[in-house]
């Protein structure tokens, strides 16, 4: 079992990989991911900042997450062993 220090190091490495992938997104997508996903603003709050409708923010957010998954998959990134980022599926027993 990993100790607390090792877990913190792994978490920081994962966060660094995730932030690098976020910065590969197109600017509008990156802004929405930061506002909605990281800062946890509502669609309305984010829409006021990016100057578009809350509905468009929701659409951009979902598209940006899809694009982010593609980037992470391409780079072989795994987050907490979650297969959805690696593109590998578990075989059922």
N, C-alpha and C positions, 0 to 999 in steps of 0.2 A: 504494500500500500504506500502511496506517495505521501510524503509529509507536507506540511503547510507551505514551507518555502518552495518546494518543487512545484506544488500546485499553483502558487503565485507566479512563478516563472513561466509555467505553461500558459496560464491565463494571459499574461502580458504578451507572450509570443502570439497567441491566437488573436488577441485584440489588435496587435500590430499588423498581422496578415489581413484581418478584416478591414481595418482602416485603409490599408494600401489598396485593397480591392474597391472600396467605396470611392477613393479618389481616381479610380479608372473609369468611373461612370461619367456620362455626359453631365455637364454642369447642372441642368435643371433637375435631373434625376438625383444627383448627389445632394443638392439642396434639400429636396423633399425627404430623402432618406435621413439626413441629419436632423431636419426639423421634426419629422414624424417618428422616426425610429429611435434616434438617440436622445433628442430633447423631449420626446413624447408630447409634442404639441397636438392639439386637435386639428382636424382637417380645416376648420374655420380659421383657427389661429395661423396655421401654415399658409392658408390662402391669402390672408391679409399681408403676409410677408412677401410671398412670391407674386402677388398681384394677379390671381386667377381665382376661379370658382372652387369651392370645397370639393365639388365633384371631380374637377380636373386634377386637383391635388390627389384625390383617392386613386384615380386612374394612373397618374404618374408614379405614385407610390408603389402600386402593384406591379407596374411595368419595370420600375427600378429594382424591385426585389427580384423579379424574374431575371433581369440582366445581371444583377449581383450574383445570383446563384450560378449563372452561366460562367461568369468570371471565376468564381470560387471553384467550380467544377473543373474548369480548364486548368487551373493552377494546382489541382489535386488537394485543395484545402479541406481539412476536416475540422469540425468544431465539436468537441466533446464526443467524438466517435459517431457523429450523426451522418448516416449514409446519404442523406438528401443533398449534402454539399459535395460528396465525392462522386456521386452518380452510380455508386455501387449499391446493390440491394442485397439484403440478407437472404440467404436461402432458407426456406421454411423447413423445419424439421419434421 
